[in-house]
Amino acid sequence: MRFIMNEKVIEDIKNMREKIKKCNYFYYEKNQSLLSDYEYDMLLKNLEKEEGKYPALADENSPTKTVGVTIKENKFKKVNHKKPMLSLSNTYNLNDIKAFDNRALKLSQREQLDYILELKLDGVSISIHYEKGKLIQAVTRGDGKIGEDVTENILEIESIPKYLMEEIDLEVRGEIILPLDKFDEINQKRIEDGLEVFANPRNAASGTLRQLDSKVVKERKLDCYVYYLVDSDNYGIETHQKSLEYLQKLGFKVNGNYILCDSLKKVAESIKKWEIERLELPYETDGLVIKVNEFSLYEDLGYTTKSPRWAIAYKFPAKQITTKLLDITYQVGRTGAITPVAELEPVNLSGSLISRASLHNFDEISRKDIRIGDTVFIEKAAEIIPQVVKVVLEDRTGEEKKVEEPKECPVCGEKLQKTEGEVALKCVNENCRGKLERKLEYFVSRDAMNIDGLGPKILNKLIEIGKIKEIYDIYNLKEYKEELIELDKMGQKSIDKLMKSIETSQKREYSKVLYALGVSFVGKYLAEILAKETKNIDKLMKMTKEELIEINGVGEKVAASVVDFFEQEKNLLIIEKLKENNINFKYEEKKIAENIFNNKTFLITGKLQNYKRSDMKELIENKGGKVLSGISKKLDCLIVGENPGSKLEKAKEMGIEIMTEKIFFEKMI
């Protein structure tokens, strides 16, 4: 098909190239992202498509033909790579993986190929050189041909061996990453120091690696996983899997979560598994890399100008994306705290359409300099709650509006107040409808009283018709069964289920009840501590601030909040009414019998059929066991669900006990 070239086509291609080059510069040189990974990938693919239509506009300097960015700043010495550090073609759908497989089969003239599937770590690529087993140089990717010598900084990364187990010459390539716990620590410190936080661990790792002071690198505890041995045939190694085993033998840290797949079906199953399990990893991974296992086929499969044809990256759904902040509205919390909410131009993120995101508080808005009309990055915190991460300052036009703190409650109209030492504006009106709605939602939530069937919609209607004016009124709903049917056309089964759930909540553990009361600063963990220490609500209600502070884990802020809560008449009335409804306010010691759980360590892997992971974790801990985050010599038992993956094989190799979900349940009871 012929495509007619005109001025608009030329201008569009020019604009796309300039935008990508600008993004590359900020990403590689400034450690800043102007677009999310997904948006960048889509822009690059669109440019490739347009360039394919119009060969006359081909340009060897186009971002589609180059890797990374040409190094301009002279912080570090420039070094030529002996072999180019190429980037990978990537995709977000399985059809492209199938096309990759078909092309590889055709070019290799094979009927079947083995693939190694590895986690694609979200960090900074590095090339490390050794002579006679000693580390002599480390170079960043740069533009793929020329990188920067960062050897002095690399020497401060503990997981990179300075001497190998064999005195040989070699070059390896790997990924420098920043573990999530270290990322959180660094950002917290930057907040305390009044500095801009890093948007993600990758930017933080890149910024750290290019520090002129190597002490900063040591302090931030970067990590490194090696994934490729250059010129493997020089060492008599025939497959990628064997090269990974050899690298580990030499002393390198290799990510053990790789899988050998002998079919496209197994590749697809592994992708599905890791889309879930990646959330439990202690580091960021943005996808999976699929590589042909047999090295002898690499030359037959060949290369493009910037990517090998023997590998492809499957990217997970976007964790971050940019969109326009159209307006800011306000929500009233259960304590009266006013939370600003970003009203966004709708955008798809991690499989859901997002149109609203949390802005936390006004200090946060001020610190990030968020304005109405800004282009902002949003992400899902813990893959659940959308939040605004940062502003793309380079996109500002001057038309953006600064955000002013509201003076009145958006629900009841009362004047807002700010308590000394707190960042939140609060509505202090005891009869504020917004506060009651949030308090009820919190009380019935899964981690609190766990009352199924009382969602926000039903609760709001019950408030409207006057059936619920306080949380204890929930226990009078049995008197209004007929009205509930008419209220929201609830069926009899739904009503019966709701009544049963309300009845069950009366036997909820004291710690859960304490958490459900919504005492400021008392979360699940502290509620458990207070319940265990006080044994009953009556003792807790009488404790002084000084007595509370003596409890391990309770600070001055928590102690003051607890004392203040029990000094308020309305809270004492709530507790009295809940007692009348036989709510449990006494702590019962968990009897930990001598069983398979007591003092044993467990790890859960694969998809569970009858439990949520958090529920199983709680069951194990209640029985005296401990749940670990990964396989190690300290692990006693691996509990497996569907598609357990590499953890199962590793557990078998280490002789660790393996237990199915069914066996776990049988032993538990």
JODAWO-V614221 format. One line per field, one symbol per residue. ss: DSSP state (a for helix, b for strand, c for the rest). psi: psi as a letter, one per 20 degrees, with the letter a starting at -180 (. if undefined). A space follows every 10 residues. Layout:
ss = ???
psi = ???
This chain:
ss = ccccccaaaa aaaaaaaaaa aaaaaaaaac ccccccaaaa aaaaaaaaaa aaacaaaccc cccccccccc cccccccbbb cccccccccb bccaaaaaaa aaaaaaaacc ccccbbbbbb bccbbbbbbb bccbbbbbbb cccccbbbbc aaaacccccc ccbccccccb bbbbbbbcca aaaaaaaaaa aacccccccc aaaaaaaaac cccaaaaaaa ccbbbbbbbc caaaacccba aaaaaaaaaa ccccccccbb bccaaaaaaa aaaaaaaaaa ccccbbbbbb bbcbaaaaaa acbccccbcc bbbbbccccb bbbbbbbbbb bbccccbbbb bbbbbbbbbc cbbbbbbbcc caaaaaaacc cbccbbbbbb bcccbbbbbb bcaaaccccc bccccccbcc ccccbbbbcc ccccbbbccc ccaaaaaaaa aaaacccccc cccccaaaaa aaaacccccc aaaaaaaaaa aaaaaaaacc caaaaaaaaa aaaaacccca aaaaaacccc cccaaaaaaa aaaacbaaaa aaccaaaaac cccccaaaaa aaaaaaacaa aaaaaaaaaa cccccbcccc cccccccccc bbbbbcbccc ccaaaaaaaa aacccbbccc ccccccbbbb cbcccaaaaa aaaaccbbbb aaaaaaaac
psi = pppppahggg gggggggggg hgggghghhi kqphqrgghg ghgghhgggh hhhmhijqpi jqhiirpcqp phqlhqpqpp phpqnrrqqr rjqhhhgghg ggghgghilq iqqpqpoqpn qnbpqqpppq pkjpphqppr gcjhhpapok ghhhijohio phpriqmrpr pqqapproqh hhgggghghh ghjkqpqphr hghggghghk qhoihhgghi lqrpppipop lhhijkpiqh ghhghgghhi jqopojkqpp pjqhghgggh ggghhghhii qjrppjaqpo qphohiighh haqahiqqjj qqpopqqphq qqrpohrprp qprhiipppp ppoqppqppl jqopiqqqjf rhhggggilp qpiqpqpqro pkjfopqpgr qnhiiqiiiq pqpppqhqpi gijqpqqppp iqhpqqpjoh jphgggghgg hggirgidil opimrhgggh hhggjjhoir hiihjjhhik gghhghgklp rhghgggghh hgghhijqqg hhggghhkpp jnagghhggh ghhhhrhggh hiqrgghhhi ppipaggggh ggghgiiphh hhgggghhgh jkqokqpppp ooroaihpkq qqppqrpqhi qqhhghgggg hhjjrpprir priiphpppp bqmhbhhggg hghikqpppr hghggghh.
